[in-house]
C-alpha cells in the first residue's frame, strides 16, 4: 500500500537523499546534477575517455543504464562508459567524480574511483548489460581472439614480463640463466612480430596511448579539458598502493601448519594431498610477490568445482539416476555466485591485467572443470575432499594477506562491486551458500579494502564447512534446519 507508515518512511528517506544530503554531507559526497553530467574515468587495459553524458536519475529501483557491452577489438575499439546503475544505492559525487554507496543500513561507503581490470564496464557486475543475451559463440570467440591476439603481441613487443621480473629478481646462477633465456625468447618473438608487421602480414601495433594524449572522441577535448586530471591522480595513487601489497609464501605455510596442529587438519588420502601440494608450490612460484594476480587466478579456478558438481547432478537427474540433489544444486550455485564476486573484486583491483595471467587462468579453469567432473563421477566424496583442502588453504592465504597488509589495506576504499555484494539489501544468495548453523547471520562490514579481504577469508571458511558437510550426512541435516529457520530478504 502506498500510504503505509513504512512507505511514507521510505519516501521521506528519498526526499532527504535528494534535497538534504547535499547540504549536510562533506563536499566530496554531494549529489548534484553537475556531478552526474560529468564523464567518469573508466580503466580497462588503459583509461578511456567518455563520449556520452548521462543525466542523474534517482528512484527506488532503476534498471542498469544501457552502454556498449561487446568486447572491443584492436584499433576499432569504441569508447567504454563507466556508468553505474543507480539502483537506490549508488550516489555520484561532486569531487573527482568518484562515488559513494549507500548500504542497507543507510550508511555511506566511499568506493574506488577507478576500475583497474582488463575487462570492465559490461564485464563488471551490476553495471551495464546485465541480463543481455550473448550473440553467436563463433562470433564471440573470434572477437575475443582478435582482442587477445593484440594483447599477446604487446606482451612480447613491449616486454610485459618485465613487470613480473621486477618484483621477482633472479636468484642464483640457475635463476639468472633462466631469466636470460626467457629474455632471449621474448626478444625473438618481438623481432618476429616486427618482421611480420613490416612485411604487411600483421597490422601495425601501437603502444597504449599515454593518459595525457587521450581525448574524448565526441568533443575532441583532452583529458585535462574535461577535468580528469584529479581523478587520474587519485587512481594512480591507489594503484601505487596496490603495488605495495605483499604476501609471504612461507607465512602462509606456517599458518597452515599451525591450523593443522590445532585441530583444523583436513584428512585426505595421500594421492589427493600430493596433487594439492604440487598445486600450491606452482602458485607460490608463478605468483610470488604478486598477490592480487594470485588471488585472481585462484578465484577464476575456484568457481569450477561448483560448475562441475552442478553439471554432474544435472546429468544424474537427466538419466533418472538421482533425484535428491535439488537443494544441493542450489547451494552449489550460491557458492559459485559467491566466488564470482570474489573474482570480480580481484579483477577490479587489476588481477587480470597481464595477458600471460589470463592465458594461464582460463586454460587451468577449463582443465580443472573436466578433472573434477571425472572425479565427482568416480567419487563425490573425494571431489568434495579436494575442494575442502583448497578452500582451507584459501582461508590461510587470505588471512595472512589481510593481517600482513592491514595498515595499508585500511587506507584503501573498497571496489564498488564489493560494496554492492556485501552491503546491498538483497541477502538471499549471500545467506544461501552458508550451510553452517550460526547464532546470528553474518553482517560483513565494507568500509575499506581490509574489510573486503576479511570478508573473503570468512566466505572461504564457510565454503570449507559446506565441503566438509557434503562428505557425510550433515549437509542433509543443515538443509532441513534451514527450511524451518526464518530467512532474511
C-alpha positions as CSV (number, residue, x, y, z in Angstrom):
1,X,0.0,0.0,0.0
2,X,1.3,3.4,-0.9
3,X,0.3,5.1,2.3
4,X,1.5,2.7,4.9
5,X,3.9,4.1,7.5
6,X,6.8,2.1,6.0
7,X,6.1,3.5,2.5
8,X,6.0,7.1,3.9
9,X,9.2,6.5,5.8
10,X,10.9,5.4,2.5
11,X,9.5,8.5,0.7
12,X,11.0,10.7,3.5
13,X,14.3,9.0,3.1
14,X,14.3,9.6,-0.6
15,X,13.5,13.3,-0.1
16,X,16.3,13.6,2.4
17,X,18.7,11.9,0.0
18,X,17.9,14.3,-2.9
19,X,17.5,17.6,-1.0
20,X,19.2,17.4,2.4
21,X,22.2,15.3,1.8
22,X,24.0,17.8,-0.5
23,X,23.7,20.4,2.3
24,X,25.0,18.3,5.2
25,X,27.5,15.9,3.6
26,X,31.1,16.8,3.2
27,X,31.9,18.3,-0.3
28,X,33.0,15.1,-2.0
29,X,29.7,13.4,-1.1
30,X,27.4,16.0,-2.6
31,X,24.9,14.7,-5.1
32,X,24.3,17.2,-7.8
33,X,23.2,17.3,-11.4
34,X,26.5,18.8,-12.4
35,X,28.4,15.9,-11.0
36,X,26.1,13.4,-12.6
37,X,26.7,15.0,-16.0
38,X,30.4,14.8,-15.7
39,X,32.1,11.9,-17.5
40,X,33.7,9.3,-15.2
41,X,37.0,7.7,-15.9
42,X,37.0,4.0,-16.8
43,X,40.1,1.9,-16.6
44,X,40.4,-1.2,-18.8
45,X,43.8,-2.0,-20.1
46,X,44.2,1.8,-20.2
47,X,42.0,4.8,-19.3
48,X,39.4,5.5,-21.9
49,X,37.6,8.9,-22.2
50,X,33.8,9.2,-22.5
51,X,31.7,10.3,-25.4
52,X,28.3,10.3,-23.8
53,X,26.8,12.1,-20.8
54,X,24.1,10.5,-18.7
55,X,21.7,12.5,-16.5
56,X,21.2,11.5,-12.9
57,X,18.1,9.6,-12.1
58,X,17.2,8.7,-8.5
59,X,14.4,6.2,-8.0
60,X,13.7,3.3,-5.7
61,X,14.8,0.7,-8.2
62,X,16.3,1.6,-11.6
63,X,17.4,-0.8,-14.3
64,X,21.0,-0.7,-15.4
65,X,21.7,2.1,-17.9
66,X,22.4,0.8,-21.3
67,X,26.0,1.0,-22.6
68,X,28.2,-0.8,-25.0
69,X,28.5,-4.4,-24.0
70,X,30.5,-6.2,-26.6
71,X,34.3,-6.8,-26.2
72,X,36.5,-4.3,-28.0
73,X,38.8,-5.2,-30.9
74,X,42.1,-3.6,-31.8
75,X,42.2,-0.2,-33.4
76,X,38.4,-0.2,-33.9
77,X,37.7,-0.1,-30.2
78,X,34.7,2.0,-29.2
79,X,34.9,4.2,-26.1
80,X,33.8,2.5,-22.9
81,X,31.5,4.2,-20.4
82,X,31.9,3.8,-16.7
83,X,28.2,4.3,-15.9
84,X,27.0,2.6,-12.8
85,X,23.3,1.8,-12.5
86,X,21.7,3.9,-9.8
87,X,19.6,1.2,-8.1
88,X,18.9,3.2,-4.9
89,X,22.4,2.7,-3.5
90,X,25.0,4.4,-5.8
91,X,25.4,8.1,-5.4
92,X,27.5,10.2,-7.8
93,X,29.8,12.7,-6.0
94,X,30.9,16.2,-7.0
95,X,34.6,15.9,-6.1
96,X,36.7,14.0,-8.7
97,X,33.6,12.2,-10.0
98,X,34.0,9.4,-7.5
99,X,31.1,7.7,-5.9
100,X,29.7,6.6,-2.6
101,X,27.5,3.6,-1.9
102,X,24.5,3.6,0.4
103,X,24.2,0.3,2.1
104,X,21.2,-1.5,3.5
105,X,21.8,0.2,6.9
106,X,21.7,3.7,5.3
107,X,25.4,4.3,5.9
108,X,27.5,5.7,3.0
109,X,30.6,3.9,1.8
110,X,33.2,5.6,-0.4
111,X,34.3,3.3,-3.2
112,X,37.2,3.3,-5.6
113,X,37.0,5.9,-8.3
114,X,38.6,3.6,-10.9
115,X,38.4,0.0,-12.1
116,X,41.9,-1.4,-12.8
117,X,40.8,-4.6,-14.5
118,X,41.3,-5.7,-18.1
119,X,37.6,-6.3,-18.5
120,X,35.4,-3.6,-17.0
121,X,32.2,-1.8,-17.9
122,X,29.9,-4.5,-19.3
123,X,32.3,-7.0,-17.8
124,X,31.7,-5.8,-14.3
125,X,28.7,-7.0,-12.4
126,X,25.8,-4.6,-11.6
127,X,26.8,-2.2,-14.3
128,X,26.0,-2.4,-18.0
129,X,24.3,-5.0,-20.0
130,X,23.1,-7.2,-17.0
131,X,21.0,-10.0,-18.5
132,X,21.8,-9.2,-22.1
133,X,21.6,-12.3,-24.3
134,X,25.0,-13.1,-26.0
135,X,25.5,-13.4,-29.7
136,X,26.8,-16.3,-31.6
137,X,29.6,-18.3,-29.8
138,X,31.6,-18.3,-33.0
139,X,31.4,-14.6,-33.3
140,X,32.2,-14.0,-29.7
141,X,35.2,-16.4,-29.9
142,X,36.6,-14.7,-32.9
143,X,36.1,-11.3,-31.4
144,X,37.9,-12.3,-28.2
145,X,40.7,-14.0,-30.2
146,X,41.3,-10.8,-32.1
147,X,41.5,-8.7,-29.0
148,X,43.7,-11.2,-27.1
149,X,46.0,-11.6,-30.1
150,X,46.7,-7.8,-29.9
151,X,47.4,-8.2,-26.2
152,X,49.7,-11.2,-27.0
153,X,51.7,-9.1,-29.4
154,X,52.0,-6.3,-27.0
155,X,53.2,-8.7,-24.3
156,X,56.3,-9.6,-26.3
157,X,56.8,-6.4,-28.2
158,X,56.8,-4.2,-25.1
159,X,58.0,-7.0,-22.7
160,X,55.2,-7.1,-20.2
161,X,57.1,-9.9,-18.5
162,X,59.5,-7.2,-17.2
163,X,56.9,-6.2,-14.6
164,X,56.9,-9.8,-13.2
165,X,60.7,-9.9,-13.2
166,X,60.9,-6.5,-11.4
167,X,59.2,-8.0,-8.3
168,X,60.9,-11.3,-8.6
169,X,64.7,-10.8,-9.4
170,X,66.6,-13.9,-10.4
171,X,68.1,-15.9,-7.5
172,X,71.4,-17.7,-8.0
173,X,73.2,-18.9,-11.2
174,X,70.3,-21.0,-12.4
175,X,67.8,-18.2,-11.9
176,X,69.9,-15.8,-13.8
177,X,70.4,-18.3,-16.6
178,X,66.7,-18.9,-16.8
179,X,65.9,-15.2,-16.9
180,X,68.4,-14.7,-19.6
181,X,66.9,-17.5,-21.7
182,X,63.4,-16.1,-21.1
183,X,64.6,-12.6,-22.2
184,X,66.1,-14.0,-25.4
185,X,62.8,-15.8,-26.2
186,X,60.8,-12.5,-25.6
187,X,63.2,-10.6,-27.9
188,X,63.0,-13.3,-30.5
189,X,59.2,-13.1,-30.6
190,X,59.3,-9.3,-30.6
191,X,61.7,-9.3,-33.6
192,X,59.4,-11.8,-35.4
193,X,56.4,-9.7,-34.8
194,X,58.2,-6.6,-36.1
195,X,59.3,-8.5,-39.2
196,X,55.7,-9.7,-39.9
197,X,54.4,-6.2,-39.3
198,X,57.0,-4.8,-41.7
199,X,56.0,-7.4,-44.4
200,X,52.4,-6.4,-44.1
201,X,51.3,-9.7,-42.6
202,X,50.3,-8.2,-39.3
203,X,48.7,-4.8,-38.8
204,X,50.8,-2.0,-37.2
205,X,50.9,-2.3,-33.5
206,X,50.9,0.9,-31.5
207,X,51.7,1.1,-27.8
208,X,48.9,2.1,-25.5
209,X,48.4,5.8,-25.6
210,X,49.6,7.8,-22.5
211,X,46.9,9.3,-20.5
212,X,47.9,12.9,-21.3
213,X,47.3,12.4,-25.1
214,X,43.8,10.8,-24.8
215,X,40.8,12.7,-25.9
216,X,37.1,12.5,-25.7
217,X,36.1,11.3,-29.3
218,X,32.8,13.2,-29.1
219,X,34.1,16.6,-28.1
220,X,37.8,16.3,-29.2
221,X,38.8,17.6,-25.8
222,X,41.8,16.4,-23.9
223,X,41.6,14.7,-20.5
224,X,42.6,17.9,-18.8
225,X,39.9,19.9,-20.5
226,X,37.2,17.5,-19.2
227,X,38.6,17.7,-15.6
228,X,40.0,14.1,-15.5
229,X,43.4,15.1,-14.1
230,X,42.4,14.9,-10.5
231,X,40.6,11.6,-11.0
232,X,43.7,10.2,-12.6
233,X,45.8,11.4,-9.7
234,X,43.6,9.6,-7.2
235,X,43.6,6.5,-9.4
236,X,47.3,6.4,-9.8
237,X,47.8,6.9,-6.0
238,X,45.6,3.9,-5.3
239,X,47.4,1.9,-8.0
240,X,50.7,2.7,-6.4
241,X,49.4,1.4,-3.0
242,X,48.1,-1.8,-4.6
243,X,51.6,-2.5,-6.0
244,X,52.9,-2.3,-2.4
245,X,50.8,-5.2,-1.2
246,X,52.8,-8.4,-0.5
247,X,52.2,-12.0,0.5
248,X,54.8,-14.2,2.2
249,X,54.5,-17.8,0.9
250,X,56.4,-19.1,4.0
251,X,54.0,-17.2,6.3
252,X,51.0,-18.9,4.6
253,X,52.6,-22.3,5.0
254,X,53.3,-21.5,8.7
255,X,49.7,-20.5,9.2
256,X,48.5,-23.7,7.6
257,X,50.8,-25.9,9.8
258,X,49.5,-24.0,12.8
259,X,45.9,-24.7,11.8
260,X,46.6,-28.4,11.3
261,X,48.4,-28.7,14.6
262,X,45.5,-27.1,16.5
263,X,42.8,-29.5,15.1
264,X,42.0,-27.9,11.8
265,X,43.7,-30.5,9.6
266,X,41.8,-31.8,6.6
267,X,42.0,-35.5,6.5
268,X,42.7,-36.7,2.9
269,X,44.3,-39.6,1.0
270,X,48.0,-39.2,0.2
271,X,47.5,-39.0,-3.5
272,X,44.9,-36.2,-3.2
273,X,47.3,-34.4,-0.8
274,X,50.1,-34.8,-3.3
275,X,48.2,-33.1,-6.0
276,X,47.2,-30.3,-3.6
277,X,50.8,-29.7,-2.5
278,X,52.0,-29.6,-6.1
279,X,49.4,-27.0,-7.0
280,X,50.3,-24.9,-4.0
281,X,54.0,-24.9,-4.9
282,X,53.2,-24.0,-8.5
283,X,51.2,-21.0,-7.3
284,X,54.0,-19.9,-4.9
285,X,56.4,-19.8,-7.8
286,X,54.2,-18.3,-10.5
287,X,52.7,-15.5,-8.4
288,X,55.5,-14.8,-5.9
289,X,55.2,-11.1,-4.8
290,X,52.1,-10.7,-6.9
291,X,49.2,-11.4,-4.5
292,X,46.3,-9.7,-6.4
293,X,47.2,-11.7,-9.6
294,X,47.4,-14.9,-7.5
295,X,44.0,-14.2,-6.0
296,X,42.5,-13.6,-9.4
297,X,43.9,-16.8,-10.7
298,X,42.6,-18.7,-7.7
299,X,39.1,-17.2,-7.9
300,X,39.0,-18.0,-11.7
301,X,39.7,-21.6,-10.9
302,X,37.7,-21.7,-7.6
303,X,34.4,-21.4,-9.5
304,X,35.0,-24.6,-11.5
305,X,34.2,-27.2,-8.8
306,X,30.7,-25.8,-8.4
307,X,30.1,-25.8,-12.1
308,X,31.3,-29.4,-12.2
309,X,29.2,-30.6,-9.3
310,X,26.0,-28.9,-10.7
311,X,26.7,-30.4,-14.2
312,X,27.1,-33.9,-12.8
313,X,24.0,-33.6,-10.6
314,X,22.0,-32.4,-13.6
315,X,23.3,-35.4,-15.6
316,X,22.2,-37.8,-12.9
317,X,18.8,-36.2,-12.9
318,X,18.5,-36.3,-16.7
319,X,19.4,-40.0,-16.7
320,X,16.9,-40.7,-13.9
321,X,19.7,-42.0,-11.6
322,X,19.4,-39.5,-8.8
323,X,16.6,-37.0,-7.9
324,X,17.6,-36.0,-4.3
325,X,20.0,-33.2,-5.1
326,X,17.9,-30.2,-6.0
327,X,18.7,-28.3,-2.7
328,X,22.4,-29.3,-3.1
329,X,22.5,-27.8,-6.6
330,X,21.0,-24.6,-5.2
331,X,23.8,-24.4,-2.5
332,X,26.5,-25.1,-5.1
333,X,25.1,-22.3,-7.3
334,X,25.1,-19.9,-4.4
335,X,28.8,-20.9,-3.7
336,X,29.7,-20.2,-7.3
337,X,27.9,-16.8,-7.1
338,X,30.0,-16.0,-4.0
339,X,33.2,-17.0,-5.8
340,X,32.1,-14.9,-8.8
341,X,32.0,-11.8,-6.7
342,X,35.5,-12.6,-5.3
343,X,36.7,-12.9,-8.9
344,X,35.1,-9.5,-9.8
345,X,36.7,-7.9,-6.8
346,X,40.2,-9.2,-7.9
347,X,39.6,-8.1,-11.4
348,X,38.6,-4.6,-10.4
349,X,42.0,-4.4,-8.5
350,X,43.9,-5.3,-11.7
351,X,44.4,-9.0,-11.2
352,X,43.7,-9.9,-14.8
353,X,45.7,-7.1,-16.4
354,X,48.5,-9.2,-18.0
355,X,47.8,-11.5,-20.9
356,X,50.0,-14.3,-19.6
357,X,48.0,-14.4,-16.3
358,X,44.7,-14.6,-18.3
359,X,46.1,-17.3,-20.6
360,X,47.1,-19.5,-17.6
361,X,44.0,-19.0,-15.6
362,X,41.5,-19.6,-18.4
363,X,43.2,-22.8,-19.5
364,X,43.7,-24.0,-16.0
365,X,40.0,-23.4,-15.2
366,X,38.8,-25.5,-18.2
367,X,41.1,-28.3,-17.3
368,X,40.1,-28.2,-13.7
369,X,36.4,-28.4,-14.6
370,X,36.8,-31.6,-16.5
371,X,39.1,-33.2,-14.0
372,X,36.5,-32.6,-11.3
373,X,33.7,-33.9,-13.5
374,X,35.6,-37.2,-13.8
375,X,36.5,-37.1,-10.1
376,X,32.9,-36.4,-9.0
377,X,31.5,-39.2,-11.2
378,X,34.1,-41.6,-9.7
379,X,33.8,-40.4,-6.1
380,X,31.8,-37.4,-4.9
381,X,33.5,-37.7,-1.5
382,X,37.0,-37.3,-3.0
383,X,35.9,-34.3,-5.1
384,X,34.4,-32.6,-2.1
385,X,37.5,-33.5,0.0
386,X,39.8,-31.9,-2.6
387,X,37.7,-28.8,-2.6
388,X,37.8,-28.7,1.2
389,X,41.6,-28.7,1.0
390,X,41.7,-25.9,-1.5
391,X,39.2,-23.8,0.4
392,X,41.1,-24.3,3.7
393,X,44.3,-23.1,2.0
394,X,42.4,-20.1,0.7
395,X,41.4,-19.2,4.3
396,X,45.0,-19.3,5.4
397,X,46.2,-17.3,2.4
398,X,43.6,-14.5,2.7
399,X,44.0,-14.4,6.4
400,X,47.8,-14.0,6.2
401,X,47.4,-11.3,3.4
402,X,44.8,-9.3,5.4
403,X,46.9,-9.4,8.6
404,X,50.2,-8.7,6.9
405,X,48.9,-5.7,4.9
406,X,46.4,-4.4,7.4
407,X,47.7,-0.8,7.8
408,X,47.9,-0.3,4.0
409,X,44.6,-2.0,3.2
410,X,42.7,0.1,5.8
411,X,43.7,3.2,3.8
412,X,42.2,1.9,0.6
413,X,38.5,2.1,-0.3
414,X,36.6,-1.0,-1.4
415,X,35.8,-1.6,-5.0
416,X,32.2,-0.8,-6.0
417,X,31.3,-4.5,-6.7
418,X,32.4,-5.4,-3.1
419,X,30.1,-2.8,-1.6
420,X,27.2,-3.9,-3.8
421,X,27.7,-7.6,-2.8
422,X,28.3,-7.2,1.0
423,X,26.2,-4.2,1.8
424,X,23.2,-4.4,-0.6
425,X,19.7,-5.1,0.7
426,X,19.5,-8.5,-1.2
427,X,20.9,-11.1,1.1
428,X,19.3,-14.2,-0.3
429,X,22.3,-15.5,-2.3
430,X,24.7,-14.4,0.4
431,X,23.0,-16.5,3.0
432,X,22.3,-19.4,0.7
433,X,25.9,-20.7,0.4
434,X,26.4,-20.8,4.1
435,X,25.1,-24.1,5.4
436,X,26.6,-24.0,8.9
437,X,24.4,-23.1,11.9
438,X,25.1,-19.6,13.2
439,X,23.6,-17.8,16.2
440,X,23.4,-14.6,14.2
441,X,23.5,-14.1,10.4
442,X,26.7,-12.5,9.1
443,X,26.6,-8.8,8.6
444,X,30.0,-8.1,7.0
445,X,31.4,-4.6,7.0
446,X,32.8,-3.0,3.9
447,X,34.3,0.3,4.9
448,X,37.7,-0.3,3.3
449,X,39.8,-2.9,1.5
450,X,40.8,-4.6,4.7
451,X,37.2,-5.3,5.5
452,X,36.8,-6.8,2.0
453,X,39.6,-9.3,2.4
454,X,38.5,-10.3,5.8
455,X,35.0,-10.9,4.3
456,X,36.5,-13.1,1.6
457,X,38.5,-15.0,4.2
458,X,35.3,-15.7,6.2
459,X,33.5,-16.6,3.0
460,X,36.1,-19.2,2.2
461,X,35.7,-20.5,5.7
462,X,32.1,-21.1,5.0
463,X,33.0,-23.0,1.9
464,X,35.2,-25.2,4.0
465,X,32.3,-26.1,6.3
466,X,30.0,-26.8,3.4
467,X,32.5,-29.0,1.6
468,X,33.1,-30.9,4.8
469,X,29.3,-31.3,5.4
470,X,28.9,-32.7,1.8
471,X,31.2,-35.6,2.7
472,X,28.7,-37.1,5.2
473,X,25.0,-36.7,6.0
474,X,25.4,-33.5,8.0
475,X,24.5,-31.4,4.9
476,X,21.1,-33.1,4.9
477,X,20.5,-32.0,8.5
478,X,21.6,-28.5,7.8
479,X,19.3,-28.2,4.7
480,X,16.4,-29.4,6.9
481,X,17.3,-26.9,9.6
482,X,17.4,-24.1,7.1
483,X,13.9,-24.9,5.8
484,X,12.5,-24.4,9.3
485,X,14.5,-21.2,10.1
486,X,13.4,-17.7,9.1
487,X,15.2,-16.3,6.1
488,X,16.5,-12.7,5.5
489,X,15.1,-11.0,2.5
